[in-house]
Amino acid sequence: MQAIGMIHRTSTPQHTASAAGPLADTALREFLMTRPTAWLVDELITAARSAPLLRARLEQAAGTEPIVDVSGVLDRLDRVADVRGFVPYGEAASFAHGIRVELAAVETLRAEGFAAAAIEVLEHAITVIEGALGFVDDSDGEVGGVLDDAQELHAQACIEAGPEPVELAERLARWALRSNWEFFLDIPGTHAETLGESELARFREIVDDASVGLSVGDDADDFDDDDFDGDDSDDDDPDDGRPTAFTIRYLQEQLAAQRGTDELVDVLAQDLSSAYRFHRIATGARRRQPGRGGVGVVGARPEHHVRHLARRSTRQARGGSAPPGRRIAVATQMVAEEFAASPTVPGYERLRVFATDSVEWDRRRAEALEVLRAMPVAALPTPGHRSMVEASGHGVLVRVLIEEGDIDGAWAAAQQGGCPSSIWMEVAEAWGVAHPADAVPVFSGSAPTFSRAATGPRTPTGQRSSGGRTASRRRPG
């Protein structure tokens, strides 16, 4: 049990009990009621010397502002996080457990109303873990899980404690920028209830100051050394205290997202060095429409933001000084070519975002579906041979049609081109709402997969279903 909440035994006169063993609370209370007040006070003060939380509670009851002594917890955190050499994979879980045990004091502090002390413990824990993390094989994410919990608890404790918000914003901004392990990168969202608009503005000011020296195309560790030490050598040492380009851009995007989609687009459009940047703007704007979660902006449409970034990308976008409409067309064609080379469900969704009006999308969709229908049909397994690898067949087409609500088309595509068993289950669940008899063989493992000459699905009994097509009786996969 944490010393922070423990009342240690002291050498006091013993009460002779009529029976062996500890007294029940009721009996102990009756005994204490018979003791002189001075004796009870002495006992409390003696116990409080070794129980800081008890001391703080007594001071709080006396009407003073208590300062909780958490030095014992901090010392134990130092000890459990002290890595002598390296923590191998097999010991990482035990290492993480030791830290988590000490962090139990945080819940005790919060429950007793001492959230400010909980913040002190959490920030110390995060600091010592950050120093040790490079020497731990955390392949299973055990230590990372403790860190995630600590950061979530920090946000809750800040709401309860109400620390000075400007000082908090400055401290966390600098921490996020200097962290080698990307701690506190989501502060603009997780701590929004504690940090007001002016505090987030101060946070943003610190991040923007750190962005001096960034240039278009900088990757996570490609920061311009000349802006710091006059040395143009390629020094990617993560321990030199410099923020990475990734950290700065991520924080700028988080801050911009709190102010709305247009602000986010402005930040994203600062670097249009690749087609992926266009994609991020278009999909980001689409996800943040009302009803899609995130920051909703009334009237914000993906095409609006694609055109907006095109106007802002005169010097960056492919095509130089080409008019905005041309840049949009170039970006859309790039996405279409990428999809044709490697058809995926996310690639199809990306193409839909870039096709900025219904006429354009109708054409692009028809071309994309042709690409998907032309994908190789899943070959039937060799008799007597079992494989752990399932052919994809027309799985992408099936998934796309399910997403679009075309269940008839998805069922037909699964039968005609085959698909992995997981997708078979998905389409059978949707098809089975209206055709339960057709879906039963899929879930029982005896369903047909596809027939190259099929004209429509049949039920297992051979009766034609409402689609008006036939299918052979073959197993999925």
GILINKA-V330236 format. One record per backbone hydrogen bond with DSSP energy under -0.5 kcal/mol. NH is the residue of the N-H (numbers start at 1). CO is the residue of the C=O. E is the energy in kcal/mol with one decimal. If there is no record, write none. Layout:
# GILINKA-V330236
NH/CO/E, NH/CO/E
This chain:
# GILINKA-V330236
5/2/-1.2, 6/3/-1.1, 8/6/-0.7, 12/10/-1.2, 16/14/-0.5, 17/15/-0.8, 28/24/-2.8, 29/25/-2.6, 30/26/-2.1, 31/27/-2.1, 32/28/-2.6, 33/29/-2.1, 34/30/-0.5, 34/31/-1.5, 35/32/-1.4, 40/36/-1.9, 41/37/-2.5, 42/38/-2.4, 43/39/-2.2, 44/40/-2.3, 45/41/-2.6, 46/42/-2.4, 47/43/-2.4, 48/44/-2.6, 49/45/-1.2, 50/46/-0.5, 50/47/-1.1, 51/48/-0.5, 53/4/-1.6, 54/51/-0.5, 55/51/-2.2, 56/52/-2.5, 57/53/-2.3, 58/54/-2.3, 59/55/-2.4, 60/56/-2.5, 61/57/-2.2, 62/58/-1.4, 63/60/-1.5, 64/59/-2.1, 66/64/-1.0, 68/66/-0.6, 70/68/-1.0, 74/70/-2.3, 75/71/-2.5, 76/72/-2.0, 77/73/-2.4, 78/74/-2.2, 79/75/-1.9, 80/76/-2.7, 81/77/-1.9, 82/79/-1.1, 83/81/-0.9, 84/82/-0.6, 85/83/-1.0, 86/84/-0.9, 87/135/-2.9, 88/86/-0.7, 91/88/-1.6, 92/88/-0.8, 92/89/-1.0, 93/89/-0.5, 95/91/-2.2, 96/92/-2.6, 97/93/-2.3, 98/94/-2.1, 99/95/-1.3, 100/96/-2.4, 101/97/-2.4, 102/98/-1.3, 103/99/-1.9, 104/101/-1.1, 105/102/-1.6, 106/103/-1.6, 107/103/-0.7, 108/104/-1.4, 109/105/-2.6, 110/106/-2.6, 111/107/-2.5, 112/108/-1.7, 113/110/-1.3, 114/109/-3.2, 118/114/-1.5, 119/115/-2.1, 120/116/-1.7, 121/117/-2.1, 122/118/-2.6, 123/119/-2.7, 124/120/-1.8, 125/121/-2.5, 126/122/-2.6, 127/123/-1.8, 128/124/-2.5, 129/125/-2.4, 130/126/-2.3, 131/127/-1.7, 132/128/-1.2, 133/129/-2.2, 135/132/-2.5, 136/133/-1.5, 137/87/-2.5, 138/136/-1.5, 141/138/-1.9, 145/141/-2.1, 146/142/-1.4, 147/143/-2.2, 148/144/-2.4, 149/145/-2.3, 150/146/-2.5, 151/147/-2.3, 152/148/-2.0, 153/149/-2.7, 154/150/-1.9, 155/151/-1.7, 156/152/-1.9, 157/153/-2.9, 158/154/-2.2, 159/155/-1.5, 160/156/-1.8, 161/157/-2.9, 162/158/-2.4, 168/164/-2.1, 169/165/-2.7, 170/166/-2.5, 171/167/-2.4, 172/168/-2.7, 173/169/-2.2, 174/170/-2.1, 175/171/-1.9, 176/172/-2.8, 177/173/-2.0, 178/174/-1.9, 179/175/-1.7, 182/179/-0.5, 185/182/-0.7, 187/184/-1.0, 189/186/-1.4, 190/186/-2.9, 191/187/-2.6, 192/189/-1.0, 194/191/-1.0, 195/191/-2.8, 196/194/-0.6, 200/196/-2.6, 201/197/-1.9, 202/198/-1.7, 203/199/-2.4, 204/200/-2.8, 205/201/-2.0, 206/202/-1.9, 207/203/-2.0, 208/204/-2.9, 209/205/-2.1, 210/206/-1.6, 211/207/-0.9, 211/208/-0.6, 212/209/-1.0, 214/211/-2.5, 218/215/-2.0, 222/219/-1.2, 223/221/-1.5, 225/223/-0.7, 227/224/-1.3, 228/225/-2.3, 229/225/-2.2, 230/225/-0.7, 230/226/-0.5, 232/230/-0.6, 235/233/-1.4, 236/234/-0.7, 240/237/-1.4, 245/220/-1.2, 246/220/-0.8, 248/244/-2.1, 249/245/-2.6, 250/246/-2.9, 251/247/-2.3, 252/248/-2.4, 253/249/-2.4, 254/250/-2.4, 255/251/-2.6, 256/252/-2.3, 257/253/-2.5, 258/254/-1.1, 259/256/-1.5, 260/256/-0.6, 260/257/-0.7, 264/260/-1.9, 265/261/-2.8, 266/262/-2.1, 267/263/-1.8, 268/264/-2.7, 269/265/-2.6, 270/267/-1.5, 271/268/-1.4, 277/274/-1.0, 278/274/-0.9, 279/275/-2.1, 280/276/-2.4, 281/277/-1.8, 282/278/-2.4, 283/279/-3.0, 284/280/-2.3, 285/281/-2.4, 286/282/-1.8, 287/283/-2.6, 288/284/-1.3, 289/286/-1.3, 292/289/-2.2, 296/294/-0.9, 297/288/-0.7, 300/297/-2.3, 301/299/-0.6, 304/301/-0.5, 305/301/-1.6, 306/302/-2.3, 307/303/-2.4, 308/304/-2.1, 309/305/-2.7, 310/306/-1.9, 311/307/-2.1, 312/308/-1.4, 313/309/-0.8, 313/310/-0.6, 317/313/-2.5, 320/317/-1.3, 322/319/-1.3, 326/323/-0.8, 327/323/-1.7, 328/324/-2.3, 329/325/-2.1, 330/326/-2.5, 331/327/-2.6, 332/328/-2.6, 333/329/-2.4, 334/330/-2.2, 335/331/-2.0, 336/332/-2.4, 337/333/-2.6, 338/334/-2.1, 339/335/-2.2, 340/336/-2.4, 341/337/-1.9, 342/338/-1.9, 348/344/-1.8, 349/345/-2.2, 350/346/-2.5, 351/347/-2.1, 352/348/-1.9, 353/349/-1.8, 354/350/-1.9, 355/351/-1.8, 356/354/-1.1, 361/357/-2.6, 362/358/-2.4, 363/359/-1.8, 364/360/-2.6, 365/361/-3.3, 366/362/-2.0, 367/363/-2.0, 368/364/-2.5, 369/365/-2.8, 370/366/-1.7, 371/367/-1.8, 372/368/-2.1, 373/369/-2.6, 374/370/-1.4, 375/372/-1.1, 378/417/-2.6, 385/382/-2.6, 390/388/-0.5, 391/477/-0.8, 394/418/-2.9, 395/392/-2.3, 398/394/-2.6, 399/395/-2.5, 400/396/-2.5, 401/397/-2.5, 402/398/-2.2, 403/399/-2.4, 404/400/-1.7, 405/402/-1.4, 406/401/-2.4, 407/405/-1.5, 410/406/-2.2, 411/407/-2.6, 412/408/-2.3, 413/409/-2.5, 414/410/-2.2, 415/411/-1.9, 416/412/-2.4, 417/413/-2.6, 418/414/-1.5, 423/420/-0.6, 424/420/-2.1, 425/421/-2.4, 426/422/-1.5, 427/423/-2.8, 428/424/-2.5, 429/425/-2.0, 430/426/-1.7, 431/427/-3.0, 432/428/-2.7, 433/430/-0.9, 434/431/-1.0, 435/431/-1.9, 438/435/-1.0, 439/435/-1.2, 440/436/-1.5, 441/437/-0.6, 442/439/-0.7, 443/439/-1.6, 444/440/-1.8, 445/441/-0.7, 445/442/-0.7, 446/441/-2.6, 447/441/-0.8, 451/415/-1.0, 454/451/-2.3, 456/469/-0.9, 456/470/-2.4, 459/463/-3.0, 462/459/-2.5, 465/457/-1.7, 468/465/-1.9, 474/472/-1.2, 477/419/-0.8
